[in-house]
Amino acid sequence: MSMFNIGMPELVVILAVALIVLGPNRLPEVARMLGKALAEFRKATSGFTQELDSARAMLEEEARRAAEPPSHAAATGVDPSSAPGTAPRTNPAPSPDGPSTATS
């Protein structure tokens, strides 16, 4: 159990003291309650950890977007196809007679 730096000899001493203090009848009940409490604690901390991870990922995504150089169209508000040297795109005006059906 590296979390609290408790080795096997220390764990045996803790269990022996718990057995003496609580007695053999009450020790399983206390151990069961402790196990349930630990499971609830882990469940709560895993939800909190997931929330922190999603917030971190969102912040990293925003930082990545801020670090990207803006595209030409987004920076100038101009369509790149209408840059100097290119013909502007225009839709021909519809004729008042309807669509053209002339064939030559």
C-alpha positions in Angstrom: 0.0 0.0 0.0 2.3 2.7 -1.2 -0.4 5.4 -0.8 0.4 5.9 2.9 3.8 4.1 2.9 2.3 1.3 5.1 4.1 -2.0 4.8 2.9 -5.4 5.7 4.1 -5.3 9.4 2.4 -1.9 10.0 -0.8 -3.2 8.4 -0.8 -6.3 10.7 -0.3 -4.1 13.8 -3.2 -1.8 12.7 -5.5 -4.8 12.1 -4.5 -6.3 15.5 -5.3 -3.1 17.3 -8.6 -2.8 15.5 -9.5 -6.4 16.5 -8.7 -5.7 20.1 -10.6 -2.3 20.2 -13.7 -3.4 18.2 -13.9 -7.0 19.0 -14.4 -10.0 16.7 -18.2 -9.4 16.3 -18.0 -5.7 15.3 -14.9 -5.8 13.2 -16.5 -7.2 10.0 -19.4 -4.7 10.3 -16.9 -1.8 10.6 -14.8 -3.1 7.7 -17.9 -3.4 5.5 -18.9 0.2 6.3 -15.4 1.4 5.7 -15.3 -0.4 2.3 -18.6 1.2 1.3 -17.4 4.6 2.3 -14.2 4.1 0.4 -16.2 3.0 -2.7 -18.4 6.1 -2.5 -15.3 8.3 -2.1 -13.7 6.8 -5.2 -16.9 7.2 -7.2 -17.2 10.9 -6.1 -13.6 11.6 -6.9 -13.7 9.9 -10.3 -16.7 12.1 -11.3 -14.7 15.2 -10.1 -11.6 14.0 -12.0 -13.6 13.5 -15.2 -15.0 17.0 -14.8 -11.5 18.4 -14.4 -10.2 16.5 -17.4 -13.0 17.7 -19.6 -12.4 21.3 -18.4 -8.6 20.9 -19.1 -9.3 19.5 -22.6 -11.6 22.4 -23.3 -9.0 25.0 -22.2 -6.3 23.2 -24.2 -8.5 23.3 -27.3 -9.2 27.1 -26.8 -5.5 27.7 -26.4 -4.7 25.7 -29.5 -7.2 27.7 -31.5 -5.8 31.0 -30.2 -2.3 29.9 -31.2 -3.3 29.0 -34.8 -2.6 31.7 -37.3 -5.9 33.0 -38.7 -6.8 32.1 -42.2 -6.8 34.9 -44.8 -10.6 34.9 -45.2 -11.2 35.1 -41.5 -8.6 37.8 -40.9 -9.6 40.1 -43.7 -13.2 39.2 -44.2 -12.5 38.9 -47.9 -13.2 35.8 -50.0 -9.8 34.4 -51.2 -11.3 33.8 -54.6 -11.8 37.6 -55.1 -8.1 38.4 -54.4 -6.4 40.8 -56.9 -5.6 39.1 -60.1 -8.7 36.9 -60.1 -12.0 37.6 -61.7 -14.8 38.2 -59.2 -17.5 35.5 -59.1 -20.8 36.8 -60.2 -24.0 35.1 -61.0 -25.4 36.2 -64.3 -28.7 38.1 -63.9 -31.6 36.0 -65.1 -33.2 37.3 -68.3 -36.7 38.6 -68.1 -37.7 35.9 -70.7 -36.7 33.1 -68.4 -33.9 30.7 -68.8 -31.9 30.8 -72.0 -32.7 28.0 -74.4 -30.8 29.4 -77.4 -28.7 26.8 -79.2 -26.3 27.7 -82.0 
